[in-house]
Amino acid sequence: MIQVEHLTKRYGKFTAVDDISFCVNEGEVFAFLGPNGSGKTTTMKTIVGLNVPTSGRVLV
């Protein structure tokens, strides 16, 4: 299970990810879709521990 709760990531004054929450249960398939610059890569890097969130938490 992956649980993301109120995840926010800022780089200075720029907010890359703003208060997202979701849960992916075992056996589920999940995708991030969106235009360039919408926070997909930042979200994934935060989930795997490469980024530290500004606020919120990730449970794996």
C-alpha positions in Angstrom: 0.0 0.0 0.0 1.1 3.5 -0.7 -0.6 6.3 1.2 0.0 10.0 0.5 -1.5 12.5 2.9 -1.7 16.2 2.2 1.6 16.2 0.3 3.0 19.6 -0.6 6.4 20.3 -2.1 7.7 23.8 -2.6 11.0 25.0 -4.2 11.4 28.5 -2.8 8.2 30.4 -3.7 7.2 27.9 -6.4 4.7 25.2 -5.3 5.3 22.1 -7.4 2.8 19.8 -5.6 -0.1 21.3 -3.6 -1.9 19.3 -0.9 -2.5 16.0 -2.7 -3.8 12.9 -1.0 -4.4 9.4 -2.4 -4.0 5.7 -1.5 -2.9 2.9 -3.8 -3.8 -0.5 -2.4 -2.0 -3.8 -3.1 -2.8 -5.1 -6.5 -4.1 -1.8 -7.9 -2.6 0.0 -10.9 -2.2 3.8 -10.6 -0.9 6.4 -13.1 -0.1 10.0 -13.0 -1.3 12.0 -16.0 -0.9 15.7 -16.7 0.9 18.3 -18.7 4.5 19.2 -18.4 5.2 20.9 -15.1 2.2 19.6 -13.2 4.2 17.8 -10.5 4.2 14.2 -11.7 7.9 13.6 -11.3 8.2 15.6 -8.1 5.4 13.5 -6.6 7.1 10.2 -7.6 10.5 11.4 -6.3 8.9 12.3 -3.0 7.2 8.9 -2.8 10.4 7.0 -3.3 12.3 9.2 -0.9 14.5 11.3 -3.3 12.7 14.5 -2.3 11.7 15.6 1.2 8.1 17.0 1.3 7.5 20.5 2.5 4.5 19.2 4.4 2.4 16.1 4.5 3.6 12.5 4.6 4.1 9.4 2.5 3.6 5.9 3.9 4.8 2.8 1.9 
